[in-house]
């Protein structure tokens, strides 16, 4: 490591690795070491194994693992605000309410019309008015999801709609558009506002735990396949 770092500083003709893996079992969760200068392979170019094989228990299962601290690439990057229906409608709302014909929640109605249209339940215009066409779309969606069919759009229907789509297990540090869907669905299911930025950080983890507690799951903060299935079913 010392030779490699000296080459970096004094031999520009050497081809150096883009990233380095430091094995230093000092028990400190960072990427620092006395062997390499602080300016080397930073930012985004270091991984440090700071603890060797030891037992840890996760989800009730004990495994023997190493502990590593990563500073690689750009890290978990937040998404720019998303808009739907050709970039005209935002579905990122601070709350998702129960609604029916005559509601005055224009932004929520537009979001509902847009998302139902993208999923081919609604064929009307994005007007912000909860009319007969939207009522028919609501009933069609509820029937497809095998939930009670009525003229009222319920909070659990919001959760079903917002969580709908391809997903994979997610935990702290996970990023992507499916995380933004998770964040919107959690806002609906828990009644707690959460930015849909696509980055699974502490606020998202805490809200996952809150929702898990509501539906009788262990509060792990991890969205397993089972948890996703329950969220997509509208469990709250």
N, C-alpha and C positions, 0 to 999 in steps of 0.2 A: 504494500500500500504506500509506503513512504517513497519507494522508487517510482511508482506510478505518479504520485503527486508531484515529485520533483520533475519528472518528464513533462508533465502538464505545464509547469511553470517555466521550464528552461529549454525545452526542446519542441518548438512549434512544428517541426517536421514529422513528429510522431503522430500516428493515427491513434486517437484515444477513444475509449468507449463512451457512448452517449450517457450511460448511467452506471452507477456502481452499487454493489451490495456489500455493505460493511457488516462483518460479524464481530461484534464486541459485546460480550455478555456482562455489561456493567449494571444491568437492571434499570437503566434510565431510558424512558420512552422518548427518544429524539433521534436525530440523524448525526449527531456530533461525535467526534473522536479525535484523539490527539494525533492520530496518524495522518490526517488529511486536513489541509487548511480550510478555514470556514468558507472561503470563496470558491472552493472547488465543487463542481457539479451541483451548483445551486443557481436558481431554484429549479425544482422539478427533476433532479437527477440522482437522488439518493434513496437507498433503502438500508435500514439497519436492523439486524437481528440482535436485540438487546437482552434476550433471555433464552436459554436453551430449553431442552425438553422438560416439561413439567405438566402436572395434571391440572385441568380446569373443568368445571362442570357447566354445561350450557343446555338448557331445556331438559334438565334432569339426567343428562348423559355425560359421563366423565370421559374425557379424552386426553391424550398426551400430545402437547403441541409446543412449538416454538413461538415466541412473541416477536413480532416485527413492527417497525415503525416506518411508514412510507411517505416519501415526498417525491412522487413520480408524476410526470406529465403536468396537466393543468389542474388535476384534482377534481373534485365534485363541483361542476359548474351549474349555476342556476340558469334556467331557461328565460328567454324574453317572454313577456306576456303573450299568451295565445289568443287568437280570434278565430271564429268558425264561420261557416257559410261564406266562403270566399273572402275571409278577413273583415267581415262587417259586424260580427256579433261577439261580444265577450261572454263567456260562461263563468268567469271568475267573480263570484259574488260573496259578500260577507255572510250571507245566510240564504237558505233555500226553504221557502215556506209552503204550507198547504194552500192550494189555490183552486178556484172554480170559476165558472162564467161570471163576469162582472168584476173580477179582481182589478185593482188599480196598480199592481206591482209591474209596471211596464217593462223594466229591465229583466225581471225574472221571466215574464211571459215571452219576451223576445228570445231569451236564452232557451226556454223550453221549446218554442216553435222551431228554432234553429237546430237544436240537437235532435229533435224528433224528425225533422226533415232530413237531416244527414243520415238518419237510420231508417228512412223511407216509411215512417208512420204518418207523416204530415206532408200534405202537398200544397198547402196554402202559402201566402206571403208572410214575411216577417213584419207583423204590424204592431205587436205589443198588446193586442186585444185578444182576450180569451173568448173566442167565439165558437160557433157550432162546429166548424172544421177542426179546431183544436180539441174540442170536447170529444169528437169522434176519434181523433188520433190518440188521445189519452186512454180511451176505452180499448183501442186496438193494442196499445202498448201493454196495458194491464192484463189483457187476455193472453197476450204472447208470453208474459212473464208468470202467468198462472197465479196472479194475485187478485183479490176481490175487484170486480169491475164496477166502476161508478163514474159519475160525471165530475168527480173531485180528484185532483192531482195531489197525492199525499206525499209526506216527507220520505217515506220508504221508497216511493216511486222515484223521487229525485236521486236517492242513494243508488238504486238499481241503474238508472240512466247514466249517472256520472261515473260509476265504477265500470260500466260496460266496456269491453274491449280486451285486447291481448294483454296479458300481464305475466309477471314472474315473481318469485319470492323477492322481497325487498326488506332492507334493514338500513341502519345508519350508514350514510355515505353513498347509497344507491342514487342514481340520477336517471332522468329520462322523462319522456312525455307520459309514460304510464304512471310515474310518480305524481305528476300533476293531476292525473285523473284520480289517483288515490287521495290526494289532498282535498280535491273538491268533494269527493264522496264522504270523506271524514268530516268536513265542514257540515255537510248535510246531516250525517248520522249522529253527530254529537252536539250540533248547535253551537259549535265553537269556530270562530273565524280562523282560517289558516291560509296563508298566501300559497297559490298554486304555482310555485316556481320550479317544480320538477326536481328539487334537491331534498333528499331525505336526511335532514339534520335533526337537532334536538327537539325543536317544536313539533315536527312531524312524528318523531318517535314517541313523544309524550302523548300526542293525540291518538296514536295507534293504541297505546296502553290504556287510555281512557275508554276508547271504543271496545277494546278487548274485555275490559272489566264490565262494560254494559251488557255484552252478549255472552258472558260466562266463559270466556277463554282466559288462559293464563296470560298475565300482563308481561309478555316478553319484549314488546316493542318491535317484533319481527312479523312481517306479513308473509305467512306461509301460504301454501296452496289452499289449505282448508280455510284460513282466514279470508283470503280473496273470494272464495266461493260463497262464504257467508255474507260478505260485504256486497257482492253482486246480487245476492238474493234479497238485499234490502234490510238485513238484520241490524237492529239498532236498540 
